[in-house]
Amino acid sequence: MEMDFKVCSVRFDLFKDEDKDKDDRGMVDLSVKHVALFDQVEICKVFYCKGLLLCVLKDISSLVAWNPYLGQTRWIKPRETFHRNDRYALGYDKKNRSHKILKFLDDGHPRNKFDYMFGYEIYDFSSDSWRVLDEKVEIGVDDIDLEFSEFENFLDRLAVPFHSYIDETVSLACVREEQLAVLYQRWDTLLEVMQIWVTTKIDPNSVSWSRFLKVDMNPLSGFQFFYRAASFFIDEEKKVAVVFDFDSSDNSNKTVRYNAAYIVGVDGYFKSVCLGEARDRWCRPLVCSSSYLPSLVQINNQRRKRKKRDV
């Protein structure tokens, strides 16, 4: 996860004791460990796919890919330049067995040709190069992991099982590496229901969902997760969701905010864990995956130097 512009690893364990009272049941072990490797830079976003992490630098000067298992990094420069409104997705090309990065920019109003910027590029780890997508494409991505194909330069929008409106919370997450989960929280004066669905099937032209959790947040916390930045993961076995945001008692008028994790489950199960004071009062914690699996993919930038022939 990314928190306070730093990369962190998260370990989560929930121990339930059915013999205890409802209010006392369950012990939570939620630990966040700072990764010192990136101390010299500030990271604003982190993506995960098949053992690799992609980190976006806050100053948009570079991207850095990281294999935590091998301890290797690759610093990735832009083809021309990165833009502050660039969006990214990290994916894996099964056919060519290579990770890829999708970078796309759709910024400004199309009627104003002087301010409008638009474009798509794909970075291939195997060739260490960017490729511009010239053809018109339709892309619907919300910071999720994707699978790429050399023969299809488009990504279909996936229908979600609800209709959302402005200022309502909608957030996507990965479940292992084969499913997606979506969190939706309504907001009105009488009802603050949070629901989470998990995909049961994802096909090129269709997607089906199964509801994983439905909770009325009003008696638990009485607040809405931030509609633009709430991130989460789920524990299918324990039937809980862990949502990362600022502390519920914080508001925009306070000078100090605290990062927090909220464990929400069935039958009114609810716990909150303080993760410390936020370094930036606008930068909420961002978790990028529900689980990490080691990878043996070599991603070092360093290329072998050719030996000079004796003349």
C-alpha positions, 0 to 999 in steps of 0.5 A, a space after each residue: 500500500 501507499 501511505 504518506 507518499 511511502 510504500 508499505 507492506 501490510 499484514 492482516 489477521 482476524 481471529 474470531 472467538 465465537 464464545 465471546 460476546 458480540 461486542 468483544 469477539 475478534 482480535 485484529 492483528 493489522 501491522 503496517 511496515 514501512 519499505 525503506 527502499 524508496 526513502 529517497 523518493 515520494 510515491 503517490 500511487 502503487 499498482 500490483 500484478 503477478 508479483 510485481 509492483 508499479 510505483 508512480 513518483 509524486 513528481 511524475 519524473 519516473 515510474 519504478 517497477 519493483 519485485 519485492 521477492 528478488 529485491 530488483 527495481 526498474 526505473 522507467 522513463 517516459 517516451 517523451 514526458 509524463 503528465 500529472 493527469 496520466 493514469 496507469 494500469 499494470 497487466 500481464 500478457 499471457 501470450 508473450 509472458 511479459 508484464 506491460 503498463 498501460 498509460 493513458 491521458 484524457 485531459 481537458 475539454 474536447 471543444 478546446 483543442 489548445 488545452 485538450 490532451 489525449 493519448 494512449 501508450 503501452 510499455 513492454 517490460 521485455 523490450 524496455 520500450 513504449 509503443 503509441 496506440 494510434 487507433 481509436 480505443 475505448 478504455 474504462 479503467 479505475 486503477 485495476 490490474 488487467 490482462 493485455 493482448 497484442 491483438 486487442 488494443 481496447 478494454 471493455 467497460 464492465 457493468 457494475 450491479 448498481 447505479 451510482 450518483 455524484 459524491 457516492 463512494 465507488 471503489 474497485 479492488 482485486 481479489 487474488 488475481 482472478 476476480 474483482 470486487 467493487 465497493 458502493 456506499 450510498 449517502 443520504 440523510 436516512 441510510 448509509 448502506 455499504 455494499 460489496 460485490 465480487 465477480 463470479 464471471 468476467 467475459 469480453 462481453 459480459 460480467 456477473 456479480 455476487 453480493 459479498 457484504 451489505 452493512 448499514 454503516 449508520 449505527 457503526 461509524 456514522 460516516 461515509 468513506 471518501 468517494 474518490 479515494 477509499 481503497 479496500 480489500 476483502 477476506 473471503 474466509 472471514 467474511 470481512 472487508 478492510 477499508 482504508 481512509 482517514 479517521 471518521 472523526 476528521 474533517 476538512 476543517 482540522 489541521 491534523 488527520 489520522 490514517 485509519 483502517 476499518 474492519 467491517 463484517 457480517 452481523 454488525 462486526 466493526 473495528 477501527 485501527 489507527 495507523 498514525 498521523 497523516 503526513 499530508 491532510 489530503 493524501 489518503 492511504 491506498 491499498 493496491 492488492 488483497 494478497 502478494 505472491 512471489 515472482 521470479 521475473 527479472 526486471 533489472 535495468 542493467 543490461 549486460 555489456 558486450 565484451 570488446 573483441 580483440 583486434 
